[in-house]
Amino acid sequence: MDEWSAVEAVRSFVAALRSTRDRVIAQVGGAHSVEDIVHMAHRRAIPRDAGLQDGTCYSVHGIGCWMADPEGREIDVDIDDDGHEIFDEWRISRYLESISRKGSTSRDPILMACRELVNSGELTEPRRNWFRLPNS
């Protein structure tokens, strides 16, 4: 993955998820989580797609939400049955493309890095090949 290791790439995704999510939540009135944004959009209390005041934007899709910060970093998550944000190696690969880290490698190293981060306690794997932040 260029000069990054797969673990560093996953950690970069996690950091971008936290910061972009926090920016979106702070600007969507009444939202305390991405799950709230998804439910509010489904109820038509907010638009499904919106550009926010600071240049961050979001788009609700099915059971998830795509978000982008003003720098163009794209984060996409689904919401599981317990209301947690979950992601897979495909979503991390898409994030890497958005920051011009086009992978010269398959998604397998990303999946292995996610599992390594599960073993270290930085991620959890609530179902096979789907990951989330602990205590989120």
Residue pairs with C-beta under 8 A, 6 or more apart in sequence:
1 8
1 9
1 96
1 101
1 103
1 104
1 105
1 109
2 101
2 104
4 12
4 101
5 113
6 105
6 109
6 110
6 112
6 113
7 113
7 116
7 117
9 92
9 96
9 101
9 110
9 113
10 92
10 110
10 113
10 114
10 117
10 123
11 117
11 122
12 95
12 96
12 99
13 75
13 87
13 91
13 92
13 95
13 96
14 122
14 123
14 133
16 69
16 73
16 75
16 95
17 75
17 77
17 85
17 87
17 133
18 133
19 69
20 56
20 67
20 68
20 69
20 73
20 75
21 34
21 67
21 75
21 85
23 52
23 54
23 56
23 69
24 31
24 34
24 37
24 52
24 56
24 58
24 65
24 67
25 31
25 32
25 33
25 34
25 36
25 37
27 52
27 53
27 54
27 56
28 36
28 37
28 40
28 46
28 50
28 52
28 58
30 36
30 40
30 45
31 37
31 40
31 46
33 83
34 65
34 67
34 77
34 79
34 85
35 79
35 83
35 84
35 85
37 46
37 58
37 60
37 65
38 60
38 63
38 64
38 65
38 79
40 46
41 47
41 48
41 60
42 60
48 59
48 60
49 57
49 58
49 59
49 60
50 57
50 58
51 57
52 58
54 70
55 69
55 70
56 67
56 68
56 69
56 70
57 67
57 68
58 65
58 66
58 67
58 68
59 65
59 66
59 67
62 78
63 78
63 79
64 76
64 77
64 78
64 79
65 76
65 77
65 79
66 74
66 75
66 76
67 74
67 75
67 76
68 74
68 75
68 98
72 98
72 99
73 95
73 98
73 99
74 94
74 95
74 98
75 91
75 95
76 87
76 91
76 94
76 95
77 85
77 86
77 87
77 91
78 85
78 86
78 87
78 130
79 85
79 86
80 86
80 126
80 127
80 130
80 132
82 126
84 126
84 132
84 133
84 136
85 132
85 133
85 136
86 126
86 127
86 130
86 131
86 132
87 130
87 131
87 132
88 129
88 130
88 131
89 107
89 108
89 110
89 111
89 114
89 129
90 107
92 107
92 110
92 114
93 103
93 107
93 110
96 102
96 103
97 103
103 110
111 129
114 123
114 125
114 131
115 125
117 123
117 131
118 124
118 125
118 131
121 134
122 134
123 131
123 132
123 133
123 134
124 131
124 132
124 133
124 134
125 131
126 132
